[in-house]
Amino acid sequence: IRDRYTAAIYTLGCKVNFYESEAIAEALSRKGVEIREFDEICDIYIINTCTVTADSDKKALRIIRRAVNKNPAAFIAVTGCLAQMKPELISRIKGVSLISGNEDKISVAERILAAVSCENREATVCILPFTDTLSDVSIDAFQRTRAYIKIEDGCSSHCAYCIIPKARGPVRSKPREVILREVEALVRGGCKEIVLTGIEISSYQFDII
């Protein structure tokens, strides 16, 4: 068992995905994992996927295969909307160790480290049902002058042409005091600009306390 692991994350899709990738990276860093660039040889690769279009599916599958080919011994974890909607498609790629959906996404870091520590490379699929509350995800660091904060997830409109409600679940909002604490932590760290983001932020539930 290694004392220290290296990891890299590739993110596709929306700003919410990028925010969640930052949160996963922070969770891994707190456990002593060194975060590197995706083009480097790493022990762990995480691909945070999108599934809005057929092209986004193809790109995600291509990135997954690139990670497998880069280091066949690496632990490959796939999360995000493609993982949520088409886990069986991803499971056909030999070398993928974890397929995890969008619910409780921050736990991806814990699942990876638990599997890696016991040297388990058997493919595991973890697609949890969506709950009525937003999972506790936050960041306290940023890489540029601007930081994104997710204040809402999901959509409840169920438009005939849109896959988002199935991929992201119903509207769930982050409590105001939690948002304010996250903003304060980022500002104390020197952040100059904060952008509030979500899947459908116009549906943010202001009465959440």
Disulfide bonds with the S-S distance in Angstrom:
none
